[in-house]
Amino acid sequence: MSIRLLVVEDDPEIRSVLHSSLAAEGFDVRTAVSVSEAAAILHHALPDVVVLDLGLPDGDGLDLVRQIRKAHALPVLVVSARHQEAEKIKLLDAGADDYLTKPFSVGELLARIRVALRHRGTALDPAATVHELDGLKVDLRSRLVTVAGEPVHLTPTEFKLLARLVRSAGRVVTHRQLLADVWGAEYTDHTHYLRLYMGQLRAKIEADPAEPRHLLTETGVGYRLAVA
């Protein structure tokens, strides 16, 4: 089972980079853009790690750190442009496990996540970032997709959708999960996006898009990437 990670960040560009980079490492990533949305996710689907920006549109991340610490022991890593020592001390005293000052590298964030998880007694298995079946190969690290050895060009959205299915290969991913993870939480009712992009993906990687071998429909539920 992959590590569930919640990224709370209102900047769309940073949020997208963190989502794609962390997901490529094998994390099951969800995102929130506000304190209230993060609190709702924490209530209904508790993650294993929280990566939290401070300056959110409906409050300060410090309040969310305190809320989390009242009920949970999960690691909280703060990322912020605020660099004052007093600010860092305040966050750490409130219960944050670590504090990264923007800008930071994704590699450093990953290292800090691994340390925080080790302190909780959780060891990370190597991320499954390559999927191969019947001539289809998807390499998430290199962002390379080939069919019968020939490279396939995917748009950024097509690749994000396929990558999300690769990270849950063999398991059904619901329509709402795919829409939230690929397009954002505000798009969970836009199922026509999925139909459109799934059709485009099948046209590019399936020998017979009408009888898909790889991208399988679970009627009324979602989609599944075949593993056998």
Disulfide bonds with the S-S distance in Angstrom:
none
